[in-house]
Amino acid sequence: MAKKCVVLVDNSNVFIEGRKYSARLKGVTRGNPADKHPSDPSWRLDFGSLLTHLANGRVIDAAILVGSRPPKNDSVWEAAKHHGFTVIVHDRGIDGKEKAIDTELVTQGTEIICTATEPMILVIASGDRDFIPLVRVAQRRTWDVEMAAFSSAFDPNGQMATEVDLVRPLDPAFASIGHHDFEWPIP
């Protein structure tokens, strides 16, 4: 019998890097000096397709997506819930930056790993090094760990990529895990 999987998604990491990837595919260059990496505002995640891609044909034991406010429009989070994710949302800090997203995912993942009755496959949708302690906990408990992220979100020779058991770049899945709400750039 195939192993089950647990899917953990850092919404901002996948969403922001997907928008950057879309801009690169469209040949968009910096509009102003502040745009270190151009972003395509028309690209949206398809949560159902993302979850299907990350599960890779395996039975999903748990799927957790963590994000931050805004958007004030809860339809984004409702769409993720509708497609099978448990959604946890944190308020941003006074400076407008995300707070507690990675920590929440590490905590949720650790709790699942430590209470599971059998080893599974942990799929982390983020290239962030903050997940290395979670990777180590999972591997000590004989779980396999996969990292799924856009190639711009991680260094292939970096610590996160070399610690996981499998790296799954999201670049080839770009067209299946998202869509464009409108055509951009608008002439």
Protein Blocks (a to p, Z undefined) as FASTA:
>chain_A
ZZdddddddfklmmmmmmmmmmmmnopacfbfklmbacdfkbccdfklmmmmmnnopacf
bdcdddddddfblmlmmmmmmnopacddddddfkopaehklmmmmmmmmmmmmmpcbdcd
dddddfbfklmmmmmmmmmnopacdddddfklpcfkbmklmmpmbdcdfklmmmmmgccf
bdcddZZ
